[in-house]
Amino acid sequence: MSTRENQRWIYCQRPSGEVNESHYRLETVPLDSDLAANEVLIENHYISVDPYMRIQQSAKPNWEEPHPLNTLQRGAVVGRVVASRNAAFSDGDWVSAYTGWERYSRVHISAATKLDPQLAPVTTALGVLGMPGRTAWFGLMEAGQPRPGDTLLVSGAAGAVGSLVVQFGKKAGCRVVAFAGSDEKCEWLSDELGADSAINYRRFNGAAELDAFFKAERIRADIYFDNVGGTITDAVIPNINRRARIVICGQISQYSGNLDEVENGPRFLHHMLYQRACVQGILARDFNYRMDEMLAVVGPWVGNGEIRYRETIVDGFERLPAALSGLFHGDNTGKMIVRVN
């Protein structure tokens, strides 16, 4: 073990616009495999890229201080134990952990979760049965409070979180209107995930055209699950029903170039007043301690095929920065994951 090397992507330059490889450097260092008691060494096979990583690169504090420069890019991983100093973890065990963009991770067992590949593919720990699943489930069920007959609008509906919100909404008895950026994604949302309507927002020239479409089709939201912000939100807010619940999960339209100087959104407070609506922001970390509760409900649905999911797998450890950048160009359907080897 002592002769092995570790490769790590170091976040070294703060982006002012779109994030890309120039904001990272690839570092090769000796592998630190001198484990302390109750530590494991993981060889990472799959590494997550997520939109929140760009938020962490803000120059200003958000839910935490900005990601420090010249440190490992943080992120979730799935890999196999290659050394252990705890009897509960054996060589070859599949585990998930929140470590970062590196080939090997040394972690305390309290930070590693053992996975059973017989129950579900191990990559689901980064998607439907991981942070995106937790975000979608609690974001919709607790902040959105869906009721049978509600109309649920979902932006970014073909992404890792949005595609699950669509399906959870249907299970809750909602009429679901989903937004995505291509006809192919819209077909998937309608044909496979059960959305009642899937709208390619790129076919509309701005918020005014989208607003006119809503009015012509008599689309009004009881719940709006927002992953995108921008034009879609500008058009949705004037078309909410009384007591609407607006769940702000992400604002990906603002992350490249407008993160620190955010564009003005719709002047919507009067709509909040008229409809006595509620706006609530949610983060996956709000529900970390309730992971088992989500898995108990959603896990069996995934196992028996009631919940469908897609993963966009990018091959090559060296492509991690490009994969992150691709999230902001719609390169993924479902969860974006980099396969290391």
C-alpha positions as CSV (number, residue, x, y, z in Angstrom):
1,M,0.0,0.0,0.0
2,S,2.8,2.4,0.9
3,T,4.1,2.5,-2.8
4,R,0.7,3.7,-4.2
5,E,0.0,7.3,-5.2
6,N,-3.2,9.3,-4.9
7,Q,-4.5,11.7,-7.4
8,R,-6.6,14.7,-6.2
9,W,-8.4,17.6,-7.9
10,I,-7.5,20.7,-6.0
11,Y,-9.8,23.7,-6.3
12,C,-7.3,26.6,-6.8
13,Q,-9.1,29.5,-8.6
14,R,-12.4,31.1,-7.9
15,P,-14.6,31.3,-11.0
16,S,-16.2,34.6,-11.9
17,G,-18.4,32.9,-14.6
18,E,-18.6,29.3,-15.8
19,V,-16.5,26.8,-13.9
20,N,-14.1,24.7,-15.9
21,E,-10.8,22.9,-15.6
22,S,-8.8,26.1,-15.3
23,H,-10.1,26.5,-11.8
24,Y,-8.5,23.2,-10.7
25,R,-5.1,21.6,-10.7
26,L,-4.5,17.8,-10.7
27,E,-2.2,16.8,-7.9
28,T,-0.3,13.5,-7.4
29,V,0.8,12.8,-3.9
30,P,1.9,9.7,-1.9
31,L,-1.0,7.6,-0.6
32,D,-1.5,8.0,3.1
33,S,-2.4,4.5,4.1
34,D,-1.2,4.5,7.7
35,L,-4.6,4.0,9.2
36,A,-5.6,4.9,12.7
37,A,-8.0,2.8,14.8
38,N,-11.5,2.7,13.2
39,E,-10.4,4.2,9.9
40,V,-10.8,2.7,6.4
41,L,-9.1,3.4,3.1
42,I,-11.5,3.6,0.2
43,E,-10.6,3.2,-3.5
44,N,-13.1,5.4,-5.1
45,H,-14.9,4.0,-8.1
46,Y,-17.6,6.7,-8.6
47,I,-17.5,10.4,-7.8
48,S,-20.4,12.8,-7.7
49,V,-20.7,16.2,-9.4
50,D,-23.5,18.4,-8.3
51,P,-24.7,22.0,-9.0
52,Y,-24.2,23.0,-5.3
53,M,-20.5,22.7,-5.8
54,R,-20.7,25.9,-7.9
55,I,-22.5,27.7,-5.0
56,Q,-19.8,26.7,-2.7
57,Q,-17.4,28.5,-5.0
58,S,-19.1,31.9,-4.4
59,A,-16.9,34.7,-3.2
60,K,-19.5,35.4,-0.5
61,P,-20.8,33.2,2.3
62,N,-24.0,31.4,1.5
63,W,-25.1,28.5,3.8
64,E,-21.5,28.3,4.8
65,E,-18.2,30.0,4.2
66,P,-16.9,29.7,0.6
67,H,-15.0,26.6,-0.4
68,P,-11.4,27.5,0.5
69,L,-8.9,27.7,-2.3
70,N,-6.0,25.3,-2.7
71,T,-7.9,22.4,-1.1
72,L,-9.5,19.2,-2.3
73,Q,-12.7,19.7,-4.1
74,R,-15.3,18.2,-1.8
75,G,-17.9,15.7,-3.0
76,A,-19.6,12.4,-2.4
77,V,-17.9,9.1,-3.5
78,V,-18.7,5.4,-3.8
79,G,-15.9,3.0,-3.6
80,R,-14.5,-0.2,-2.1
81,V,-12.6,-0.7,1.1
82,V,-9.0,-1.7,0.4
83,A,-7.7,-1.5,4.0
84,S,-9.6,-1.4,7.4
85,R,-8.9,-1.0,11.0
86,N,-12.4,-1.9,12.1
87,A,-13.9,-5.4,12.2
88,A,-17.2,-4.1,10.8
89,F,-15.6,-3.2,7.4
90,S,-13.7,-5.7,5.3
91,D,-11.6,-5.4,2.2
92,G,-13.9,-5.3,-0.8
93,D,-16.9,-3.8,1.0
94,W,-18.8,-1.1,-1.0
95,V,-19.2,2.1,0.9
96,S,-20.3,5.7,0.3
97,A,-18.7,8.7,2.0
98,Y,-18.5,12.5,1.6
99,T,-14.8,13.1,0.9
100,G,-13.8,14.6,-2.4
101,W,-12.4,14.3,-5.9
102,E,-9.6,11.9,-5.2
103,R,-8.8,8.3,-6.2
104,Y,-8.4,7.1,-2.6
105,S,-10.0,8.4,0.6
106,R,-9.0,7.8,4.2
107,V,-12.0,8.2,6.5
108,H,-13.3,7.3,10.0
109,I,-15.9,4.6,9.9
110,S,-18.5,7.1,11.3
111,A,-18.2,8.9,7.9
112,A,-18.6,5.8,5.8
113,T,-21.9,4.0,5.0
114,K,-21.8,0.4,4.0
115,L,-23.7,-0.4,0.8
116,D,-25.4,-3.7,-0.3
117,P,-25.1,-4.1,-4.1
118,Q,-27.7,-6.8,-4.0
119,L,-30.4,-4.3,-2.9
120,A,-29.6,-1.6,-5.5
121,P,-26.7,-0.6,-7.8
122,V,-24.1,1.1,-5.7
123,T,-24.3,4.3,-7.8
124,T,-27.8,5.0,-6.4
125,A,-26.1,6.1,-3.2
126,L,-25.1,9.2,-5.2
127,G,-28.5,9.7,-6.7
128,V,-32.0,8.4,-6.0
129,L,-31.0,6.8,-2.7
130,G,-28.5,9.6,-1.8
131,M,-28.5,13.3,-1.4
132,P,-30.7,14.1,-4.5
133,G,-33.3,11.6,-3.3
134,R,-33.3,13.1,0.2
135,T,-33.6,16.6,-1.3
136,A,-36.5,15.6,-3.6
137,W,-38.4,13.6,-1.0
138,F,-38.3,16.0,2.0
139,G,-38.4,19.1,-0.2
140,L,-41.6,18.1,-1.8
141,M,-43.3,16.2,1.0
142,E,-42.5,18.7,3.8
143,A,-42.1,22.1,2.2
144,G,-44.4,21.4,-0.8
145,Q,-47.1,19.6,1.2
146,P,-48.7,17.9,-1.8
147,R,-52.4,17.0,-1.8
148,P,-54.4,15.0,-4.3
149,G,-55.5,17.2,-7.1
150,D,-52.8,19.8,-6.7
151,T,-51.0,21.1,-9.7
152,L,-47.2,20.7,-9.2
153,L,-44.8,22.6,-11.5
154,V,-41.2,21.4,-11.5
155,S,-38.3,23.2,-13.2
156,G,-35.1,21.3,-14.0
157,A,-37.3,18.3,-14.1
158,A,-34.9,16.0,-16.0
159,G,-32.2,16.4,-13.4
160,A,-31.3,14.2,-10.5
161,V,-33.7,16.0,-8.0
162,G,-36.4,17.2,-10.4
163,S,-37.0,13.8,-12.0
164,L,-37.7,12.3,-8.6
165,V,-40.0,15.2,-7.6
166,V,-42.0,14.5,-10.7
167,Q,-42.6,10.9,-9.6
168,F,-43.1,11.6,-6.0
169,G,-45.7,14.2,-7.0
170,K,-47.6,11.7,-9.1
171,K,-47.6,9.2,-6.2
172,A,-49.1,12.0,-4.1
173,G,-51.9,12.5,-6.6
174,C,-50.7,15.7,-8.2
175,R,-51.1,16.9,-11.7
176,V,-47.4,17.4,-12.7
177,V,-46.2,19.9,-15.2
178,A,-42.4,19.4,-15.9
179,F,-39.9,21.7,-17.5
180,A,-36.8,20.6,-19.3
181,G,-34.4,21.9,-22.0
182,S,-34.9,19.4,-24.8
183,D,-37.6,17.5,-26.6
184,E,-35.8,14.2,-25.8
185,K,-35.9,15.0,-22.0
186,C,-39.5,16.0,-22.2
187,E,-40.4,12.7,-23.9
188,W,-38.7,10.9,-21.0
189,L,-40.6,12.9,-18.5
190,S,-43.9,12.2,-20.1
191,D,-43.5,8.7,-21.4
192,E,-41.5,7.1,-18.6
193,L,-41.9,9.2,-15.5
194,G,-45.6,10.0,-15.9
195,A,-45.6,13.8,-16.1
196,D,-49.0,15.0,-17.3
197,S,-47.3,17.7,-19.3
198,A,-43.6,18.3,-20.2
199,I,-42.6,21.6,-21.6
200,N,-39.4,22.4,-23.4
201,Y,-38.8,25.9,-22.1
202,R,-36.2,26.6,-24.8
203,R,-39.1,26.9,-27.3
204,F,-40.3,30.1,-25.6
205,N,-38.7,33.5,-26.2
206,G,-38.6,34.8,-22.6
207,A,-40.9,34.9,-19.7
208,A,-43.7,36.8,-21.4
209,E,-44.2,34.0,-24.0
210,L,-44.2,31.4,-21.3
211,D,-46.6,33.3,-19.2
212,A,-49.0,33.6,-22.2
213,F,-48.7,29.8,-22.7
214,F,-49.7,29.2,-19.1
215,K,-52.7,31.4,-19.4
216,A,-53.8,29.9,-22.7
217,E,-53.4,26.4,-21.2
218,R,-54.9,27.4,-17.9
219,I,-51.9,26.2,-16.0
220,R,-51.7,27.5,-12.4
221,A,-49.5,26.2,-9.7
222,D,-50.5,24.9,-6.2
223,I,-46.8,23.9,-5.8
224,Y,-43.8,25.1,-7.6
225,F,-40.6,23.1,-7.1
226,D,-37.9,25.4,-8.4
227,N,-34.4,24.0,-9.3
228,V,-33.6,26.7,-12.0
229,G,-34.9,30.2,-11.3
230,G,-34.6,32.8,-14.0
231,T,-37.1,32.9,-16.9
232,I,-39.2,29.9,-15.8
233,T,-39.7,31.4,-12.3
234,D,-40.4,34.8,-13.8
235,A,-43.3,33.2,-15.7
236,V,-44.6,30.9,-13.0
237,I,-45.0,33.3,-10.1
238,P,-47.8,35.4,-11.6
239,N,-49.6,32.0,-12.2
240,I,-49.9,30.6,-8.7
241,N,-53.0,29.7,-6.9
242,R,-54.1,30.8,-3.4
243,R,-52.0,29.2,-0.6
244,A,-49.4,28.1,-3.1
245,R,-46.2,26.6,-1.8
246,I,-43.0,27.6,-3.6
247,V,-40.0,25.4,-2.8
248,I,-36.7,26.9,-3.7
249,C,-34.2,24.0,-4.2
250,G,-31.8,25.5,-6.7
251,Q,-31.2,28.5,-8.9
252,I,-28.9,27.0,-11.5
253,S,-29.6,29.7,-14.1
254,Q,-27.7,32.1,-11.8
255,Y,-24.7,30.0,-11.0
256,S,-22.5,30.9,-14.0
257,G,-21.7,34.6,-13.9
258,N,-24.4,35.9,-11.6
259,L,-23.7,34.0,-8.4
260,D,-22.2,36.9,-6.4
261,E,-24.2,39.6,-8.2
262,V,-27.5,37.9,-8.7
263,E,-29.9,39.2,-11.3
264,N,-33.1,40.7,-10.0
265,G,-35.9,38.2,-10.0
266,P,-39.5,38.9,-10.6
267,R,-41.0,41.6,-8.5
268,F,-43.3,38.9,-7.0
269,L,-44.1,40.0,-3.5
270,H,-47.5,41.3,-4.5
271,H,-48.4,37.9,-5.9
272,M,-47.4,36.4,-2.5
273,L,-49.8,38.8,-0.9
274,Y,-52.7,38.3,-3.3
275,Q,-52.5,34.5,-3.0
276,R,-51.2,34.3,0.6
277,A,-48.5,32.0,-0.7
278,C,-45.4,30.6,1.0
279,V,-41.8,30.6,-0.3
280,Q,-39.4,28.2,1.4
281,G,-35.8,27.4,0.6
282,I,-34.6,23.9,1.4
283,L,-31.2,22.2,1.5
284,A,-30.4,18.5,1.6
285,R,-28.4,19.0,4.8
286,D,-31.6,20.1,6.5
287,F,-32.7,16.4,6.5
288,N,-29.3,14.6,6.9
289,Y,-30.5,13.0,10.2
290,R,-33.6,11.6,8.5
291,M,-31.9,9.6,5.7
292,D,-33.2,6.3,7.1
293,E,-36.8,7.6,7.0
294,M,-36.5,8.4,3.3
295,L,-34.8,5.1,2.4
296,A,-37.5,3.2,4.2
297,V,-40.1,4.7,1.8
298,V,-38.2,5.2,-1.4
299,G,-35.9,2.2,-1.3
300,P,-38.6,-0.4,-1.9
301,W,-40.0,1.7,-4.8
302,V,-36.6,1.8,-6.4
303,G,-36.2,-2.0,-5.8
304,N,-39.5,-2.9,-7.4
305,G,-39.2,-0.4,-10.3
306,E,-42.0,2.0,-9.2
307,I,-39.5,4.8,-9.2
308,R,-37.4,5.2,-12.4
309,Y,-34.1,7.0,-12.5
310,R,-31.3,7.7,-15.0
311,E,-27.6,8.2,-14.5
312,T,-25.3,10.0,-16.9
313,I,-21.9,8.2,-16.4
314,V,-18.8,10.1,-17.5
315,D,-15.7,7.9,-17.8
316,G,-12.4,9.1,-16.5
317,F,-11.1,10.7,-13.3
318,E,-9.4,13.4,-15.5
319,R,-12.9,14.6,-16.7
320,L,-14.3,15.6,-13.3
321,P,-14.1,19.4,-13.9
322,A,-15.6,19.0,-17.4
323,A,-18.4,17.0,-16.0
324,L,-19.2,19.7,-13.4
325,S,-19.2,22.3,-16.2
326,G,-21.5,20.1,-18.2
327,L,-24.3,20.3,-15.6
328,F,-24.8,23.9,-16.6
329,H,-25.2,23.0,-20.3
330,G,-27.8,20.3,-19.7
331,D,-25.3,17.5,-20.5
332,N,-27.0,15.2,-18.0
333,T,-30.3,13.4,-17.8
334,G,-30.8,12.4,-14.2
335,K,-27.7,12.1,-11.9
336,M,-24.3,13.0,-13.3
337,I,-21.5,10.7,-12.0
338,V,-17.9,10.3,-13.0
339,R,-16.6,6.7,-13.1
340,V,-13.0,6.7,-12.0
341,N,-11.5,3.7,-13.6
